[in-house]
């Protein structure tokens, strides 16, 4: 739903409880567990990071009894239309060795 490639998801409670890890097998035991097994309830915040895309989401979990039949969850709010790596900023000057004074390296042979 959020177009994440390799997400890490943790409970945003200061304890760092990781629910999903981008490291293969690290959180595989969590796959069959429910959110309530981790103490996640109405109002809990989750932080989802996708390091590969330099992309972070804060997710507020809100309980609702009003979902349509067979709908397990609903995303409400702004979701990104296009996700991907942030473009790198173009360099404004070509700087060599920390100096932009135009000096060139010496080419003397030392004779």
Helices and strands as residue ranges (DSSP letters): E 7-11, E 18-20, G 28-30, G 35-38, E 45-50, G 51-53, E 55-60
